[in-house]
Amino acid sequence: MVLTAIGLIALCAVVGLAADIGYFFDYRRRMQTGVDAAALAGAEQLRRGGTTNMASAAQAAAATDGFTDGTDGTQVAVYNPPLSGYYAGNPSYVEAIITQTRPTLFMGILGLQSAKVSTRAVAGTQDSPNCVYTLSPTGGLSLGGSKATLSAACGIVVNSSAAGALDAGAGTVFGTSVAITGTYSGSCNTQDPAGCRTGVPGEPDPLATLADPQFSGCDFGTSNSPVKINGGVATLNPGVYCGGIAITAGATVTFAPGVYILNGGGLSVQGNSTIQGMGVTFYNTAGGLYNFAPVNIAGGTLGFLSAPTSGPMEGMLFFQNRTIVPQSGKGTNVIAGSSNLNFSGAFYFPTTALTFTGGGQVAINYGILVASSITVSGNTTLSADYSSLPDGNLIKKVTLAE
C-alpha cells in the first residue's frame, strides 16, 4: 500500500508536469504570434520613418494579440539593432521579445507556483523580389504584336481582376514570378514552380511612401513659351520647367545631373533626336496655368538616361505626381521608336498608363516599372541588378528573419 501510494503520487506529479508543459507550449505558440506581429510592426515603422515610434508601434501590435506591455506581468522589449542572433548589430532589423510569468496548473502542489514564458522574433527590410507592377484594378499588362517580349529578371504583379488581366497575345512574358489578381492568356513563363499564379490578391503601390520633390515658381519656360529644342546641340540644367520640355528635329540634348520638374507639358522627344543624361530625375506634374501632359519619347530617338545613385531621388528616373487624374485618352506615357534606348532607373506612373512600342530594343538597367497599366509592343528587357544603388532595390518588403 505504501509503495502504491508513492507510485500514485509520482504518477500524479508526472501527469501534472506533462499537463503544465503542454499548457506552456500552447501558450508560447500564441505568444509567438504576438511577438511576430511586434517585430514586423517595428520593422515597418523603421522602414517608413526611422526609429521614431518604432517601439510603440511594435508594442501596439503585440497588444492587439493580447500581450500588452506592463499588464499582467507582460514585458514587450524592442531592440534596434537586435542584441542577439544572426542579425545582432544590424541596424536594418528589429528584435522583439515578449516575456510573461504564468501560473502553473498542477505543479503548484510541488511548490512550483509559476513559470516564465518568453518568445522572440526578428524582422527587417529586404529587397522585394518584384519590380513590375500594374496598379489599376481594371487595366493590366498586355503585349501587342507577334514579336513583342517583356523579359524581367524579377517578379511581375498585375492587380487587375479582369479576365485576361495579363494578355501576352502572340508575344511572350517572362518573370521570375508572376502574380495576377485576374487571369492570363497567351505565353506566360516564370521560374516559379507554381507557374503564373492567378487569383492572387492585389498589392499596394510599392513606392507610395516616396516623398514628392518640392518646388515653386518657374526657372525655365512659361505657359505661353515652353522650352523647345529644335535641332542642334544643347545642354539643359535641372530646375522647374513650366510648360514642359519639347525636343525635335534631330537635336542632341544633354541633361545635366539633377531633378527636372515638368510643371505641365511633360517631356516630348521626337524627330530622330538624341538624349543623354546621368544622375537625372524627371518629375512630371501640373498645376495652375499648366496642363498635364505625359512623357513621350518616340520618333527614332536614340538615348541613354540614368537616375541618381544617391540622395532623395536615388534610383528614380521618371516620377509622376500621384494626384494627377489625366483626361481620358491623354494620359499614356510612350517610350517608342526604331532605335535603341537604354535607361537606368524606375518608371513610376501610378495613375497613368505606360507603353513601350516600336522596333528597337529598350533595355532598362536596375529597372522598376510601376504604372496604372503597361503595354509592350516591342522588345523590352529589365535587369534586376541594383548593386550600383547604395540602398539596393527601391522596392522593399518587411519580412520575418528569425
DRENKESE-873051 format. One record per residue (C-alpha): x, y, z. Coordinates in steps of 0.001 Angstrom, whole numbers, padded with zeros to 6 digits, m for minus. Example, Ala and Ser with C-alpha at 12.3 -4.5 7.8 and 13.67 -1.06 7.14 Angstrom:
site east = 012300	north = m004500	up = 007800;
site east = 013670	north = m001060	up = 007140;
***
This chain:
site east = 000000	north = 000000	up = 000000;
site east = 002866	north = 002331	up = 000826;
site east = 004567	north = 001603	up = m002495;
site east = 001260	north = 002041	up = m004318;
site east = 000710	north = 005407	up = m002651;
site east = 004212	north = 006554	up = m003548;
site east = 003677	north = 005359	up = m007117;
site east = 000370	north = 007228	up = m007370;
site east = 001989	north = 010419	up = m006107;
site east = 004810	north = 010043	up = m008645;
site east = 002309	north = 009315	up = m011392;
site east = 000237	north = 012375	up = m010461;
site east = 003400	north = 014500	up = m010491;
site east = 004331	north = 013249	up = m013963;
site east = 000794	north = 013839	up = m015249;
site east = 000781	north = 017321	up = m013714;
site east = 004188	north = 018106	up = m015220;
site east = 003044	north = 016910	up = m018641;
site east = m000160	north = 018948	up = m018407;
site east = 001711	north = 022096	up = m017393;
site east = 004343	north = 021654	up = m020104;
site east = 001611	north = 021198	up = m022699;
site east = m000156	north = 024290	up = m021402;
site east = 003015	north = 026394	up = m021516;
site east = 003913	north = 025195	up = m025030;
site east = 000414	north = 026057	up = m026248;
site east = 000597	north = 029473	up = m024595;
site east = 004035	north = 030065	up = m026093;
site east = 002675	north = 029362	up = m029582;
site east = 000034	north = 032029	up = m029046;
site east = 002676	north = 034378	up = m027682;
site east = 004786	north = 033777	up = m030820;
site east = 002004	north = 035257	up = m032922;
site east = 002173	north = 038405	up = m030825;
site east = 005945	north = 038717	up = m030945;
site east = 005982	north = 038130	up = m034731;
site east = 003459	north = 040952	up = m035150;
site east = 005543	north = 043193	up = m032890;
site east = 008754	north = 042599	up = m034835;
site east = 007034	north = 043180	up = m038181;
site east = 005357	north = 046397	up = m036971;
site east = 008644	north = 047705	up = m035605;
site east = 010465	north = 046896	up = m038847;
site east = 007738	north = 048583	up = m040912;
site east = 007991	north = 051713	up = m038777;
site east = 011758	north = 051614	up = m039157;
site east = 011378	north = 051386	up = m042940;
site east = 008963	north = 054306	up = m043098;
site east = 010294	north = 056773	up = m040599;
site east = 013364	north = 055515	up = m038824;
site east = 013464	north = 054702	up = m035131;
site east = 010816	north = 057273	up = m034150;
site east = 007784	north = 055473	up = m032663;
site east = 009333	north = 052131	up = m033583;
site east = 008972	north = 050648	up = m030086;
site east = 005436	north = 051985	up = m029599;
site east = 004362	north = 050548	up = m032971;
site east = 005751	north = 047142	up = m032021;
site east = 004131	north = 047186	up = m028592;
site east = 000786	north = 048254	up = m030076;
site east = 000914	north = 045298	up = m032474;
site east = 001631	north = 042913	up = m029620;
site east = m001282	north = 044382	up = m027658;
site east = m003715	north = 043553	up = m030456;
site east = m002815	north = 039891	up = m029887;
site east = m003422	north = 040186	up = m026151;
site east = 000108	north = 040934	up = m024928;
site east = 000114	north = 044468	up = m023545;
site east = 003397	north = 045739	up = m022165;
site east = 003183	north = 046274	up = m018405;
site east = m000105	north = 044370	up = m017994;
site east = m000435	north = 041011	up = m016193;
site east = 003303	north = 040746	up = m015846;
site east = 003890	north = 041115	up = m019584;
site east = 007043	north = 042744	up = m020884;
site east = 007416	north = 043639	up = m024578;
site east = 011024	north = 044625	up = m025264;
site east = 012029	north = 046063	up = m028635;
site east = 015636	north = 046417	up = m029811;
site east = 017150	north = 048052	up = m032869;
site east = 019601	north = 046686	up = m033781;
site east = 018977	north = 043173	up = m032391;
site east = 021029	north = 042180	up = m029357;
site east = 021408	north = 038525	up = m030316;
site east = 021071	north = 036086	up = m033176;
site east = 022266	north = 036149	up = m036763;
site east = 021309	north = 039830	up = m037253;
site east = 022821	north = 041118	up = m034000;
site east = 024116	north = 044657	up = m034523;
site east = 022401	north = 045079	up = m037909;
site east = 020509	north = 048421	up = m037835;
site east = 018144	north = 047277	up = m040606;
site east = 016464	north = 044740	up = m038302;
site east = 014246	north = 044885	up = m035237;
site east = 014196	north = 042333	up = m032413;
site east = 011104	north = 041875	up = m030245;
site east = 010960	north = 039779	up = m027083;
site east = 007801	north = 039084	up = m025069;
site east = 008197	north = 037739	up = m021556;
site east = 005367	north = 036851	up = m019187;
site east = 005120	north = 034954	up = m015899;
site east = 002250	north = 032447	up = m015939;
site east = 000799	north = 030400	up = m013049;
site east = 001103	north = 026635	up = m013220;
site east = m001967	north = 024409	up = m013347;
site east = m000903	north = 021361	up = m011336;
site east = 002713	north = 021790	up = m010306;
site east = 001749	north = 024167	up = m007531;
site east = 001301	north = 021148	up = m005261;
site east = 005044	north = 020562	up = m005596;
site east = 005872	north = 024198	up = m004858;
site east = 006189	north = 025409	up = m008471;
site east = 003592	north = 028183	up = m008471;
site east = 004616	north = 029896	up = m011710;
site east = 006985	north = 029795	up = m014675;
site east = 008345	north = 032383	up = m017074;
site east = 007378	north = 032106	up = m020758;
site east = 009425	north = 034005	up = m023356;
site east = 009356	north = 034282	up = m027147;
site east = 011488	north = 036172	up = m029636;
site east = 011286	north = 037335	up = m033259;
site east = 013442	north = 039400	up = m035606;
site east = 012107	north = 041233	up = m038673;
site east = 013738	north = 043535	up = m041165;
site east = 013598	north = 045193	up = m044525;
site east = 014785	north = 043255	up = m047537;
site east = 014762	north = 043873	up = m051263;
site east = 011470	north = 042924	up = m052856;
site east = 011675	north = 040171	up = m055493;
site east = 009226	north = 042153	up = m057687;
site east = 009924	north = 045107	up = m059967;
site east = 006955	north = 045255	up = m062381;
site east = 003564	north = 046414	up = m061062;
site east = 000321	north = 047370	up = m062767;
site east = m001850	north = 049080	up = m060152;
site east = m005188	north = 049528	up = m061916;
site east = m007916	north = 047102	up = m060775;
site east = m009264	north = 047083	up = m064330;
site east = m006193	north = 047670	up = m066533;
site east = m003355	north = 045194	up = m066672;
site east = m000327	north = 044061	up = m068647;
site east = m000636	north = 043388	up = m072353;
site east = 001621	north = 042640	up = m075318;
site east = 000921	north = 043640	up = m078877;
site east = 002450	north = 042116	up = m081995;
site east = 003759	north = 038622	up = m082625;
site east = 007351	north = 039508	up = m081679;
site east = 006647	north = 041566	up = m078564;
site east = 008521	north = 040407	up = m075460;
site east = 008804	north = 041526	up = m071872;
site east = 011694	north = 039830	up = m070116;
site east = 012068	north = 040787	up = m066451;
site east = 014737	north = 039411	up = m064123;
site east = 012289	north = 039952	up = m061266;
site east = 008695	north = 039301	up = m060251;
site east = 005639	north = 040714	up = m062046;
site east = 002488	north = 041806	up = m060174;
site east = m000781	north = 042505	up = m062028;
site east = m003522	north = 043935	up = m059798;
site east = m006284	north = 043814	up = m062404;
site east = m009103	north = 041397	up = m061611;
site east = m010214	north = 041224	up = m065233;
site east = m010231	north = 038084	up = m067333;
site east = m007014	north = 038286	up = m069371;
site east = m005520	north = 040829	up = m066950;
site east = m002191	north = 039656	up = m068349;
site east = m002641	north = 039318	up = m072102;
site east = 000509	north = 038108	up = m073863;
site east = m001244	north = 037867	up = m077215;
site east = 001184	north = 036324	up = m079694;
site east = 004181	north = 037574	up = m077691;
site east = 005935	north = 036305	up = m074569;
site east = 006037	north = 037471	up = m070965;
site east = 008765	north = 036216	up = m068635;
site east = 009290	north = 036984	up = m064940;
site east = 010980	north = 035187	up = m062080;
site east = 007460	north = 035078	up = m060596;
site east = 004100	north = 036260	up = m061920;
site east = 001123	north = 037046	up = m059661;
site east = m002187	north = 038079	up = m061267;
site east = m005400	north = 039049	up = m059494;
site east = m007437	north = 038041	up = m062539;
site east = m006423	north = 035531	up = m065201;
site east = m003980	north = 035461	up = m068128;
site east = m003936	north = 034468	up = m071759;
site east = m001068	north = 033650	up = m074108;
site east = 002518	north = 032738	up = m073256;
site east = 003335	north = 033438	up = m069592;
site east = 006648	north = 031996	up = m068373;
site east = 008250	north = 032028	up = m064950;
site east = 010875	north = 030321	up = m062805;
site east = 008263	north = 029901	up = m060075;
site east = 007419	north = 026181	up = m059697;
site east = 003808	north = 027235	up = m059136;
site east = 003747	north = 028831	up = m062587;
site east = 001940	north = 032080	up = m063374;
site east = m000359	north = 032348	up = m060373;
site east = m003889	north = 033713	up = m060780;
site east = m006496	north = 034826	up = m058262;
site east = m003798	north = 036481	up = m056130;
site east = m004897	north = 039497	up = m054004;
site east = m003626	north = 042795	up = m055353;
site east = m000649	north = 044570	up = m053781;
site east = m000419	north = 048242	up = m052751;
site east = 001664	north = 050837	up = m054554;
site east = 005245	north = 049777	up = m053679;
site east = 006584	north = 053356	up = m053919;
site east = 003722	north = 055077	up = m052097;
site east = 005962	north = 056354	up = m049284;
site east = 008434	north = 058114	up = m051594;
site east = 008262	north = 061883	up = m050981;
site east = 007497	north = 064161	up = m053936;
site east = 010046	north = 066874	up = m054777;
site east = 009058	north = 070329	up = m053529;
site east = 009212	north = 073370	up = m055819;
site east = 007806	north = 076833	up = m056510;
site east = 007819	north = 079252	up = m059406;
site east = 009403	north = 078708	up = m062815;
site east = 013086	north = 078506	up = m063656;
site east = 012568	north = 077901	up = m067378;
site east = 009622	north = 078416	up = m069738;
site east = 006178	north = 079933	up = m069308;
site east = 002599	north = 078914	up = m070111;
site east = 002941	north = 080646	up = m073489;
site east = 006514	north = 079670	up = m074190;
site east = 007624	north = 076223	up = m073001;
site east = 011217	north = 075098	up = m073544;
site east = 011678	north = 073799	up = m077103;
site east = 014871	north = 072456	up = m078673;
site east = 014558	north = 072298	up = m082468;
site east = 017728	north = 070718	up = m083829;
site east = 021303	north = 071498	up = m082911;
site east = 023212	north = 070650	up = m079750;
site east = 022064	north = 071814	up = m076322;
site east = 022614	north = 071226	up = m072617;
site east = 019747	north = 071612	up = m070164;
site east = 020093	north = 072191	up = m066438;
site east = 017862	north = 070951	up = m063610;
site east = 015057	north = 073173	up = m062341;
site east = 011363	north = 073897	up = m062794;
site east = 010270	north = 073765	up = m066440;
site east = 006876	north = 075415	up = m066753;
site east = 005126	north = 074085	up = m069836;
site east = 007496	north = 071101	up = m070079;
site east = 010321	north = 070247	up = m072487;
site east = 009941	north = 069502	up = m076216;
site east = 012902	north = 068174	up = m078264;
site east = 012692	north = 067571	up = m082026;
site east = 014322	north = 067906	up = m085455;
site east = 017364	north = 065720	up = m084791;
site east = 018502	north = 067662	up = m081754;
site east = 021206	north = 066328	up = m079447;
site east = 020445	north = 067224	up = m075847;
site east = 022462	north = 066533	up = m072709;
site east = 020707	north = 066767	up = m069339;
site east = 022986	north = 067883	up = m066515;
site east = 022584	north = 065903	up = m063260;
site east = 019659	north = 066883	up = m061059;
site east = 015862	north = 066946	up = m060793;
site east = 013802	north = 068289	up = m063701;
site east = 010362	north = 069458	up = m062552;
site east = 007978	north = 069290	up = m065513;
site east = 005144	north = 071568	up = m064397;
site east = 002696	north = 070873	up = m067221;
site east = 003626	north = 069951	up = m070772;
site east = 005503	north = 066760	up = m069872;
site east = 008585	north = 065606	up = m071789;
site east = 008404	north = 065126	up = m075555;
site east = 011319	north = 063828	up = m077659;
site east = 010726	north = 063355	up = m081414;
site east = 012335	north = 063578	up = m084842;
site east = 015352	north = 061244	up = m084583;
site east = 016780	north = 063231	up = m081687;
site east = 019410	north = 062031	up = m079222;
site east = 019155	north = 062461	up = m075466;
site east = 021617	north = 061648	up = m072741;
site east = 021979	north = 062326	up = m069042;
site east = 023429	north = 060773	up = m065912;
site east = 022002	north = 061295	up = m062422;
site east = 018725	north = 062778	up = m063651;
site east = 015120	north = 062549	up = m062435;
site east = 012093	north = 063823	up = m064364;
site east = 009219	north = 064703	up = m062030;
site east = 006040	north = 065101	up = m064083;
site east = 003279	north = 067208	up = m062541;
site east = 000865	north = 070050	up = m063331;
site east = m000831	north = 072908	up = m061579;
site east = m002240	north = 076380	up = m062057;
site east = m001894	north = 077515	up = m065654;
site east = m000005	north = 074406	up = m066677;
site east = m001895	north = 071398	up = m068034;
site east = m000619	north = 067885	up = m067504;
site east = 000983	north = 066004	up = m070396;
site east = 002648	north = 062568	up = m070307;
site east = 006183	north = 061529	up = m071204;
site east = 006522	north = 060797	up = m074935;
site east = 009890	north = 059574	up = m076249;
site east = 009389	north = 058412	up = m079839;
site east = 010248	north = 059133	up = m083461;
site east = 013515	north = 057214	up = m083719;
site east = 015014	north = 058641	up = m080548;
site east = 018423	north = 057345	up = m079536;
site east = 019415	north = 057842	up = m075944;
site east = 020855	north = 056950	up = m072592;
site east = 019389	north = 058201	up = m069318;
site east = 020285	north = 057119	up = m065795;
site east = 018815	north = 058037	up = m062429;
site east = 020749	north = 059366	up = m059425;
site east = 022534	north = 056717	up = m057364;
site east = 022246	north = 058670	up = m054109;
site east = 020093	north = 061313	up = m052446;
site east = 016289	north = 061553	up = m052062;
site east = 015680	north = 060636	up = m055719;
site east = 018007	north = 057648	up = m055671;
site east = 017058	north = 055261	up = m058478;
site east = 014120	north = 057377	up = m059717;
site east = 014274	north = 058229	up = m063430;
site east = 010609	north = 059126	up = m064105;
site east = 008354	north = 060103	up = m061205;
site east = 004743	north = 061155	up = m061815;
site east = 002769	north = 063126	up = m059247;
site east = 000321	north = 060647	up = m057640;
site east = m002513	north = 063193	up = m057552;
site east = m002671	north = 063523	up = m061327;
site east = m006002	north = 062429	up = m062837;
site east = m005450	north = 062611	up = m066614;
site east = m008193	north = 063292	up = m069113;
site east = m009472	north = 060228	up = m070918;
site east = m007064	north = 059146	up = m073646;
site east = m004461	north = 061794	up = m072746;
site east = m002508	north = 060120	up = m070004;
site east = m000446	north = 057428	up = m071720;
site east = 003324	north = 057644	up = m071406;
site east = 005024	north = 056318	up = m074546;
site east = 008569	north = 055023	up = m074979;
site east = 008899	north = 054203	up = m078683;
site east = 010975	north = 054415	up = m081807;
site east = 013053	north = 052351	up = m084174;
site east = 016368	north = 052977	up = m082423;
site east = 017820	north = 051594	up = m079234;
site east = 017146	north = 053183	up = m075866;
site east = 018999	north = 052451	up = m072648;
site east = 017625	north = 053531	up = m069278;
site east = 018751	north = 053021	up = m065703;
site east = 016135	north = 053743	up = m063080;
site east = 012495	north = 053484	up = m062128;
site east = 009497	north = 054373	up = m064294;
site east = 006838	north = 055438	up = m061804;
site east = 003462	north = 056384	up = m063312;
site east = 000959	north = 055352	up = m060592;
site east = m002180	north = 056838	up = m062195;
site east = m001288	north = 056792	up = m065891;
site east = m000574	north = 054111	up = m068487;
site east = 002866	north = 053195	up = m069826;
site east = 003534	north = 051882	up = m073345;
site east = 006752	north = 050540	up = m074845;
site east = 006477	north = 050243	up = m078609;
site east = 008492	north = 050277	up = m081831;
site east = 011025	north = 048022	up = m083498;
site east = 014039	north = 048910	up = m081393;
site east = 015381	north = 047416	up = m078192;
site east = 014532	north = 049064	up = m074864;
site east = 016947	north = 047999	up = m072115;
site east = 016230	north = 049057	up = m068545;
site east = 019034	north = 048529	up = m066050;
site east = 018010	north = 048058	up = m062419;
site east = 014593	north = 048762	up = m063854;
site east = 011347	north = 049200	up = m061965;
site east = 008066	north = 049646	up = m063818;
site east = 005091	north = 050858	up = m061780;
site east = 002130	north = 052145	up = m063768;
site east = m001637	north = 052069	up = m063897;
site east = m001322	north = 049670	up = m066832;
site east = 001535	north = 048569	up = m069111;
site east = 001549	north = 047728	up = m072823;
site east = 004584	north = 046325	up = m074643;
site east = 004709	north = 046219	up = m078432;
site east = 008471	north = 045933	up = m078929;
site east = 011315	north = 044177	up = m077119;
site east = 011809	north = 045282	up = m073527;
site east = 014371	north = 043821	up = m071129;
site east = 014584	north = 044627	up = m067415;
site east = 017662	north = 043950	up = m065316;
site east = 017389	north = 043361	up = m061572;
site east = 020967	north = 044294	up = m060654;
site east = 020756	north = 047055	up = m058040;
site east = 024399	north = 046863	up = m056988;
site east = 025049	north = 050452	up = m058115;
site east = 022461	north = 051752	up = m055616;
site east = 023692	north = 052053	up = m052011;
site east = 020287	north = 051007	up = m050655;
site east = 019663	north = 048265	up = m053217;
site east = 016225	north = 047794	up = m054735;
site east = 013947	north = 050808	up = m054241;
site east = 011067	north = 048451	up = m053502;
site east = 011395	north = 046930	up = m050079;
site east = 009413	north = 044363	up = m048137;
site east = 009273	north = 043759	up = m044424;
site east = 009691	north = 040119	up = m043500;
site east = 010447	north = 037887	up = m040548;
site east = 014100	north = 036873	up = m040435;
site east = 014220	north = 034885	up = m037167;
***
